[in-house]
Amino acid sequence: MNNPQHRRIFLRNLGLLGLGTTFSPLILESCGGPQTQTTMEEATKEMFFKISLAQWSLNKALFAGELDNLDFAAYSKNEFGVDAVEYVNAFFKDKGKDMDYLGQMKQRCEDNGVKSVLIMVDGEGFLGDLDATARMKSVDDHKKWVEAAKFLGCHSIRVNAFGRGTAEEVGAAAIDGLRTLSEFAKPFDINVIVENHGGYSSNGKWLANVIKSTEMDNCGTLPDFANFCIKRSEDSEWGGECIEEYDRYIGTAEMMPYAKGVSAKTYDFDENGDCVETNYVKILKIVKDAGYTGHIGIEYEGSNLPEVEGIKATKALLERVGPTV
């Protein structure tokens, strides 16, 4: 962190600027030195949650081949000081049943003291498909990720509750698909959790009702602080511009009773290091008031900062705000 401006932002996020006090020049000159590390550890001890890193935060580097999936765990620990990771199956899509490859992933985590938290699963069909045959195929296609998650030491797989039809039709289909998959995952002690990820699933009330209706205690939610677009200009979960958005604070509160993971999504930051689109004091208080004490995953998706800097800014924000709510 040789850039003076970055150093000032880093120190401001730690609350070390503007205090009117003096402190060791070692902290100023070496952001990675022992004094800084101690300060960070003292801050995180006061937080009600633990921090993990969502692999999607590095999707540009991973898709470009600048970072290999096998190196993700070590990179998370060495570059960001984060010792818990959330995988995305897109970066090892053909390795779901490859025990040699999964063994390498697991060994890399063990070698670096990193915990595997969950696998985010995409591209395996619609668990809310109105066609029963297609829905059951989606359930079957997800099963290898349940087994992989168990092997890696994760507690959950994150899935989608997509489907085509009315809210009521997709809801009924999603309840069936999620229940069936959760029944399979139960003996593995793996949770099946749904993120607000576009369409009906970004309606907090709808998703909470779906999860409750599965009547499975290993079926839950993964509230994402920013994915609350419920209608787009094109007929798809992600196509076109968002033209209707669900209230993120209401939606988060509705999903938190079923949360088994939380995603700290960020895009842009102001000059104070605060997230522009989400009030982190307000939303973290909602998470805390729900009694949640698990991991909150950093998921930076912005473009104004490079991925590495965006991840660091999100981590600094969580560590600054976390102890205060």
N, C-alpha and C positions, 0 to 999 in steps of 0.2 A: 504493500500500500504506500508507494512512494509519491503518488500524486497528492499535493498538499490539500486540494479541495476534497478529495475522497477521504483524506485523513480527518479533516474538519467535520465532514458529515458523519464519519464513523464515531468520532468522539462525542458529537452532539447527540447521536442516537444512544450512546451510553450514559448520557446525562453528565458528562465531564466538563462541558463548556458552559460558561455563564454562571459558575458556582461562586466565583469570587474567592476561591481558595487555591492553594498551591498543592501540587502533587509531583511525584517522582518524574523526572525527565525521561526515565526509561520507558514510561508508559507512552509518552509523546513520541519517542523516537523508534519504538519497537512495538507495533500493534500486535505482533505475535509473541511477545516476550512473556515471561512468567507472571509479571504483575498484571498484564492485561488478561491473561487466562484466568487468574484468580478472581479478578473483578467479574468476568463473565460467569464463572462458576457460582460466585456468590449471588449473582442476579438470578440465574436459572433455578437455584435452590428454592427461591421464593415463589416460583411459578406453579400454578395448579396443574399444568400439563407438561408433557414432554414434547420435544421437537423431532420431527422426522422430515426427510426430503423426498418429495414426489419426483419420480424419474422424468415425468413429463416436463419439468422445469428445464431440463437439458435436452429437449427433443431436437432442437436444431443441430447441436453438436453430435448427437447420437445418429440422426438420420444422415448427416454429412460424413459420418465415419471418423469424426475427430475424437470421439469417445466411444469405447467399446462397452457393451453391456456388462461384460465380465469385470470391467474396471470401475463400474459405477459405485460399488460399496466402498472401495478404497478411496475413490475420488471424493465421495461425500464426507468421509472422515477427515481426510488430509487437507482438502481445500476449504471445507466449510465448518469442520468441527462437529458434524452431525453424525451420530452413531446409530441411526435407525433409518431404514429406507423403504420406500413404497415403489414397487416395480410396475411397469406397464408392459403387458404381454406383447405389444407391437414390436418391441425391441428384441424379443426372442420367440417370435410367433411359432416357428417351426420346431421349437425345443421343448414343448409342453410335456412330451413323454420321453425325452432324451435324458436318461438318468445320469449319464456321464457328464453332460453339460450342466444339468441342475446341480450335480455334485460339485462341479467347479465353482458355481455361483455360491453354494453353501460354504465351501472351503474358503473362498475369498472373504466372506463375511466373518467367519471364525478367525481367520488370520488377522483381521483388522479390528476385531471387537465391535462388529456392526450387527445390529438386529434387523431381521427381515420382518416387516410389519404386515404388508398385504400385497396382493397383485391386482392391479386394475386391468380388467378384462374387457376388451372391445373386439368387434368383428366376429362374434360367434353367434350371430342370429338374434332374433327378437324374443325375449322371454315373455313379452306381452303380445305375441302374434296371435291373431284371432283364429288362425288355422291350427288345429290341435296337433296335426302331424309336424308342421313346421316348428311349433312351440316345443314339442318334445325333442325334436332334433337339436334345437338350441340348448335345451337342458343337457342333453347328452354331450354336446360339444363343449359345454362348460365343465364337465366332470374332470377332465384331465387337469384343469387349473386348480380345482379343489385338491386333487392329489399332489400337484406340484407345490401348492401353498403349504400343505401339511409337511412335505419333505423339507422345504426351505425354512420352516419354523414360523411361518406367518400365522396370524389369527383370523384373517379374512381374505375373501376375494371380493373386489368391487365389480358389480355387474350393472347392466342397464335394464330399464323396464320399458323398452320401446315397443310400440305396436301401432297398427293403422286401424282407426275406427273412432267411435265416440269415446269420450272419457270413461263412460260406464263400461263399454265393451272392452276397452284396453285394460281398464282396472281389473275386471273380472278375470281376463286372460293372464294378466301379470300376477295376480294372486295365486293362480294355479301354477304358473311356471316357476315362480319364486318358492312356493311351498314345496313343489316336487324337488327342486334343486337343493333346498335347505334340508329336506329329509335325507337326501343323499349325503350332504356335507356333515350332518349331525354326528355320525360315528367317527368322523375325522377330527372332530372338535374345531371345525372351521365355520366361520360366519359367512353368510351371503349378504352383502350390504349394497344398497342402491344409492347412487349419487344423484342429486338433482342435476340432470345432464341434458336438458333440452326437452321440448314438448311437454306432455302432461307431467313428467317427472319433476319439472321445475316449479310445479304448483305444490307448495309444501303441504297443504291440507290433503290433496289427492294422494301424494306419496305416503304420508303418515297413515292414511286410512288403508292403503294397499298393504303396507308392512304390518299393521295391526291385524288386518284380516287374514294374513297367512297363519296366524296363531302359532308361529314358530319362534322360539326365543333366540335362535341363532340367525334370524333374518332381521336386518336392521338397516340403518341409513348411514350415509357418509355426507353430511351437510357440506356443501362447497359455498364459500362466502360470495361467489359472484355468478354462478350459473343459474340465473333465475329468469331467463328469457323463455316465455311460454308461447310466443307467437312470432314467426318470422315472415318476411316478405315473400319467401319461397316455401313451398310445402315440403320441408324436411327439418330434421332436428337442428341442423347447423347451417343450412343454406340461406343466403340472403341476409338482409338487415333485420335486427330485432325491432319489432314494432309494438310489442307489449311485454312488459316485465313485471314479475311478481315481486312484492316487497321482500327484500333479502333478509330483513330483521324478523319479520313475521314468519317467513318461510323457515329460517334457521330455528326459531323458537318451536315451530310445529314439528320439525324433524328431530330435535335434540332428545326427546324422550326415548328414541329408538337408535340413537347414534352409537356406533361402535368405532367410529373414526371421524375426523374433521379435516377439511381441506382449507388452508389459509391461502386463498387465491389473491394474487396481486397483479396489477398491470402498470400503474404509474404512481409516482411518489412526488409530494410537494417538497419545498425547500427545507421543511422540518423533518423530513423522512417519514411522513405519514402517508398512508395509502389514500390516493385521491378518490377512488370510487367507493370505498368502504370505511366506515368509522370503526376502527379496531377496538377502541375502548368500549363502544356500545355492543359490538358483536361478540367480543370475548367475554363480556359480562353475561350475555345470554348463555354462552357455552358453560361458563362457570356456575351460573345459577341452576343449570340443569344437573349439576353434580358430576360433570364429566371430568375425568382426570387422566385420560389416555393420551395418545400422540395427536398432535396437530401437525399436518404435513404442509411444508412449504411448497407452494405451486405457483411459481412466477411464470406469467404468460405475456409479459409486456414486450415492447419493441424499442422503447426509448433508451433502455439500459441493456447492455449485453447480458446474456443469461447469468453469467457468474456474478456480475454486480447486482442484478435484480434479486438473485437468491440471497446474497449477503444483506441487501437492504431489507428484504422480508424477514430474515432471521433477526436482524437488529431491531426491527419494529416489534416482533413478538417478544423479544427479550426485554425491551424497554416498557412495553405496555403490560405484558403478562403479570408482573408483580404488583401492578397498581389497581387492577380491577377487583 
